[in-house]
C-alpha cells in the first residue's frame, strides 16, 4: 500500500517540527534533526517516538 504523497508533504517530525525525508525502500520517514526514522505500516505513518528507530551516525549525514 502506497502512502499518499500529499500527506508526506505536510508531515513534520513531532519532536523537532522539521521536514522529513521519505525512504521508500525502508518505508520510513526520516528526521535527521531528531536522529529518528518513523515507520510506515500499511501506508500509514506511525509518528510516535516510541515506535521510531534511532538512526546510525552514518544515516544522520
C-alpha positions as CSV (number, residue, x, y, z in Angstrom):
1,X,0.0,0.0,0.0
2,X,1.4,3.4,-1.1
3,X,1.5,6.4,1.2
4,X,-0.4,9.5,-0.1
5,X,2.3,11.9,-1.5
6,X,0.2,14.9,-0.3
7,X,0.3,13.6,3.3
8,X,4.1,13.2,3.1
9,X,4.4,16.9,2.1
10,X,2.7,18.1,5.2
11,X,4.1,15.8,7.9
12,X,6.9,17.1,10.1
13,X,8.9,15.5,12.8
14,X,6.8,15.5,16.0
15,X,9.9,16.3,18.1
16,X,11.7,18.9,16.0
17,X,9.0,20.2,13.7
18,X,11.4,19.8,10.8
19,X,10.8,18.3,7.4
20,X,11.1,14.5,6.9
21,X,12.8,12.5,4.2
22,X,10.7,9.6,2.8
23,X,12.8,6.5,2.4
24,X,10.6,4.4,0.0
25,X,12.8,1.3,0.2
26,X,12.7,1.1,4.0
27,X,9.2,2.5,4.3
28,X,10.2,5.1,6.8
29,X,10.0,8.9,7.3
30,X,13.5,10.0,8.4
31,X,14.2,13.0,10.7
32,X,17.9,13.6,10.6
33,X,17.5,16.5,13.1
34,X,16.0,14.2,15.7
35,X,18.0,11.1,14.6
36,X,14.9,9.1,14.2
37,X,13.2,7.1,11.5
38,X,9.4,6.7,11.8
39,X,7.9,3.5,10.3
40,X,5.2,3.4,7.7
41,X,2.9,0.4,8.1
42,X,0.2,-0.4,5.6
43,X,0.6,3.1,4.1
44,X,0.1,4.8,7.4
45,X,3.0,6.8,9.0
46,X,3.5,5.9,12.7
47,X,4.5,9.3,14.1
48,X,5.3,8.1,17.7
49,X,8.9,8.5,19.0
50,X,8.5,5.2,20.9
51,X,7.9,3.4,17.6
52,X,10.8,5.2,15.8
53,X,14.2,3.7,15.4
54,X,17.4,5.5,16.2
55,X,19.5,6.5,13.1
56,X,23.1,5.4,12.9
57,X,25.7,8.1,12.7
58,X,26.1,7.3,9.0
59,X,22.4,7.7,8.4
60,X,22.3,11.1,10.1
61,X,24.6,12.6,7.4
